[in-house]
Structures are given as C-alpha cells and as structure tokens.
Amino acid sequence: MIPRPFEYHVPRTLPEAIALLGELGDEAKLLAGGHSLLPMMKLRFAEPGHLIDLGKLSELKGIREVASEIRIGAMTTENELIWSTLLQAKCPLIVEGARQISDPQVRYRGTLGGDISHGDPGNDHPALMLALDASFVLAGGQGERVVPADGFFLGTYMTLLEPGEIMTEIRIPVPQAGTGSCYAKLKRKTGDFATAAAAVTLRMSNGAVSDVRIALTNVAPTALRAAAAEQSLLGKPLDEAAIAEAARLAMDVCEPVADLRGDIEYKTAMAGEMTRRALTTAYSRAAH
Ligand SMILES: Cc1cc2nc3c(=O)[nH]c(=O)nc-3n(C[C@H](O)[C@H](O)[C@H](O)COP(=O)(O)OP(=O)(O)OC[C@H]3O[C@@H](n4cnc5c(N)ncnc54)[C@H](O)[C@@H]3O)c2cc1C
C-alpha cells in the first residue's frame, strides 16, 4: 500500500528538531532509518501528517568513550556499530547483536536509537541494552533526562519516551575487563526477527559467578530481564546444573504469543535454550 500524504521536514540542529516536534504535536513522527516506521506507514498502521527526518543532525551520530562510559549517538546505524573498533574491543556484545539484525540493507539504514525507541519486543537492541545496563538520554522542550534501560520498555510499542522527546544518546558503562558476553538468537531465516533470543553478560571471580545479567527478546510484550535466573547463579560455580536451573527460571518469566514462529510452548522452550547457549558461551569468554 501507499502511505497517506505527509509533509517532510529536515531540521539541521537538535533544538530545531525539538521545536518542530513541539509545534507539530501528535501529527508528527520522527524518521530515523525508516525500517520500522515506513513499513507501518505503508500498511497505514501509522498515518503521520508530518515526518521529521533526524538524518542531518550530526550531534546524534558517533561512538565515543567518555570516562567509564561508551556513548553512542541515537542515529548511529547498525553497520557503524558492527565496524566500530571501540565496540569490538570494549563492548563486543553490541557488535554480536547488531550482526544478527536482519540483512545488510536494514543494517545500513536502521539506527540504534530507532531500534530502541520503536518499542518492538522483536527488536534485538532492547535486550542487549538491558544486559549491558545501558541508559538513554531523552531531550525535549523541558530539557534533558537520562533514564535506565531497565524500566524504559513499558509494553509493545510503548516506552518511557514522552511526546515531544527525542532519544539523543545511548550510554553504556564500559564492561569491566574479563566480562564474558553472548547474544544467542534463534531465527527461522536471514532477515527474520527472533523466535527467541538471550543476551548475557557474566563475570567470574574465584570460581563463582560474581555478576550476571540475562535479558530475553521476543518472548513477552517487552524485552525482559530474567532476574530470578540471575539471582540463582550469583556466588556459585557455573556448572551444567546451575545453567539448567537458570534456563528453567528464565522460561518462567516468558509470556510469548503464538504466531508463525511457533506456539507458546515452543517459544518458551527456545528462550530457555537460548539462555543456556548464551550462558555457556559467555562463560567460555569470561576471565576465570
Ligand atoms: C525486513 C526487516 C527485518 C528486520 N529484522 C530485525 C531484527 O531481526 N532485529 C531488530 O532489532 N530489528 C529488525 N528490524 C527493524 C530494524 O532494525 C529497524 O531499523 C529498527 O526497528 C528501527 O530503526 P530505524 O532507525 O529504522 O527507525 P525508524 O523506522 O525511522 O523509527 C522507528 C520508530 O522510532 C521512532 N524514533 C526513531 N528514532 C528516534 C529517536 N532518536 N528518538 C525518538 N524516537 C525515535 C520513530 O518515530 C518511529 O516511531 C527489521 C526491519 C525490517 C524491515
């Protein structure tokens, strides 16, 4: 289908974009890479009268290390994440996750900020952000606020973003040296969203788990943290029994919907299996 007619705006600065968004209100949508918004407009699930293209805002681009944080501009594309030597060296989980998103066409245009702001439980970055303990910078007419990823995702296509706010930056504490991580994703074919996926960060100390975060993709209305599974591992050696118990506890928090990717039982079982794989691989990558 063809989208309804809309006015196209190209602000050159962030204040200009915020002012436009405030002025145009509910009638306007922000356009980043367009790989979620345009399909929705073509299906007429979204019918904005105005599109505000963020593509010319250079302040929303780039990946840098500031003190103990990695700061990524919201308009940074998946492809730029994948080829970032900073991320490859210091935060390989994002690189591993971004490489599994769709196909090169989507990865050249799709942005980190768009993937998170969209609030789609099928998107991969929300779980990666939960596992990395990220926070998001949201800018609006009233100024700027920084909110943690944990609590940002409220429901399918619902986030803490208020009308009039733009996500400008994603901040990630630099993972400590020796942290192991893995994103295990099951998909039916290249270009598909996850049937289920698990993101894990893990640190070991004196033979026991000293820190672990587990987050799941596409098995509930939002990306989920498997908090009970994390708790079950802390302070213990990571053997097969501990991993199996964590996978079982991760399955307990799943509430998937049945669709062409599988029924509820299958998706829940796959979330457990992805948790098992991600923990096993993260362990093999962690310092002991
Ligand atoms: C065939 C196909 C397969 C895909 N497979 C996957 C997959 O496996 N995993 C995955 O994670 N994604 C997948 N995607 C989605 C893709 O990654 C999108 O690019 C992403 O969801 C949205 O990013 P975008 O930059 O394209 O945002 P857009 O589509 O431009 O915007 C999406 C939404 O976010 C809002 N928005 C965008 N940027 C901001 C901002 N800075 N601040 C506030 N609001 C903002 C927009 O207004 C819009 O509502 C797939 C897409 C396609 C077409």
The ligand as an ORCA input file, in Angstrom:
! r2SCAN-3c Opt
* xyz 0 1
  C      12.813     -6.948      6.952
  C      13.162     -6.370      8.294
  C      13.713     -7.188      9.243
  C      14.069     -6.677     10.488
  N      14.637     -7.513     11.420
  C      15.037     -7.006     12.610
  C      15.671     -7.840     13.577
  O      15.879     -9.021     13.391
  N      16.047     -7.257     14.741
  C      15.850     -5.932     15.005
  O      16.241     -5.463     16.078
  N      15.246     -5.136     14.112
  C      14.835     -5.635     12.933
  N      14.217     -4.824     12.017
  C      13.904     -3.441     12.408
  C      15.061     -2.521     12.072
  O      16.174     -2.821     12.881
  C      14.662     -1.048     12.234
  O      15.665     -0.322     11.595
  C      14.513     -0.544     13.667
  O      13.496     -1.209     14.365
  C      14.083      0.927     13.693
  O      15.169      1.767     13.473
  P      15.086      2.888     12.382
  O      16.311      3.714     12.544
  O      14.837      2.287     11.065
  O      13.835      3.742     12.916
  P      12.519      4.269     12.205
  O      11.839      3.174     11.481
  O      12.828      5.503     11.445
  O      11.678      4.671     13.515
  C      11.066      3.705     14.327
  C      10.258      4.405     15.419
  O      11.117      5.009     16.379
  C      10.914      6.441     16.418
  N      12.266      7.008     16.538
  C      13.316      6.782     15.706
  N      14.403      7.394     16.158
  C      14.037      8.038     17.302
  C      14.749      8.838     18.247
  N      16.060      9.113     18.114
  N      14.071      9.316     19.321
  C      12.755      9.032     19.484
  N      12.029      8.282     18.623
  C      12.673      7.785     17.543
  C      10.217      6.791     15.114
  O       9.426      7.943     15.229
  C       9.373      5.540     14.876
  O       8.201      5.598     15.654
  C      13.858     -5.302     10.771
  C      13.303     -4.481      9.795
  C      12.949     -4.998      8.563
  C      12.373     -4.081      7.531
*
